[in-house]
Amino acid sequence: MSAHILIIEDEEDILELEEYHLQKEGYEVSGFLDTKRVEDFLEEESVDLMIVDRNLPNVEGSEFVKSLRAKGYDIPVIFVTAKSDESDIEEGFLSGGDDYLTKPFNIRELILRIKSILKRVKNYTDAIKLYKDIKIDTNQRLVFIGDHEIKLSKREFDLLNYFVSNRNRVIDRYELLENVWFDDEHMQTKTVNVTINRLLKKIDPHKDKEYIIPVRGVGYKLC
């Protein structure tokens, strides 16, 4: 599956140029002229890399990336911007940028930088799953809510991992028994309910985040 690249660029001709060449390289590309709908998009879609202009309407690009980093988004970012002073470049990296390219730029250089970053982070991103402020490290079997590690049992970890891997659809209890409990003949659907409640007490103790919601008569859904 090709990498998914998100571009935030308020100059429409530059956005179209980047989209055209990246799609020609085989990447899936989503473009935005401002930051208004980007965070909602990131909650619903998996993105492998972001290209961000800094001179954006409403929110300056590096401030937007800084806010994403504070919320746990680890998506690699390349700034492509006219801000070219040494202090601007330093500010871009300090805000969470992984690379910095100044305008006017060579599109081939941008593509080479994209390929370099994607190659470098592939093993990391394969092991990391993000959903809202939840980060799951499947290699080390660790779960973080924001910056705080949450201690889960093996079953609770597998259950949360299954939900995050199957977001945006309703999952019935029998599917969970088959894929998390591996259809243990001694397990019943009420076991799923008990384990989900125990998991939610750990990841949402104040009951204000509603990560997992029940769907009456069917099962559960990551919301």
Buried (B, 14 or more C-beta within 10 A) or exposed (E): EEBBBBBBBBEEEBBEBBBEBBEEEEBBBBBBBBBEEBEEEBEEEBBBBBBBBBEBEEBBBBBBBBBBBEEBBBBBBBBBBEBEEEEBBEBBBEBBBBBBBBEEBEEEEBBEBBEEBBEEBEEEBEEBBBBBBBBBBBEEEBBBBEEEEBEBEEBBBBBBBBBBEBBEEBBBBEBBBEBBBEEEEEBEEEBBBEBBEBBBEBBBEEEEBEBBEEEEEEBBBBE
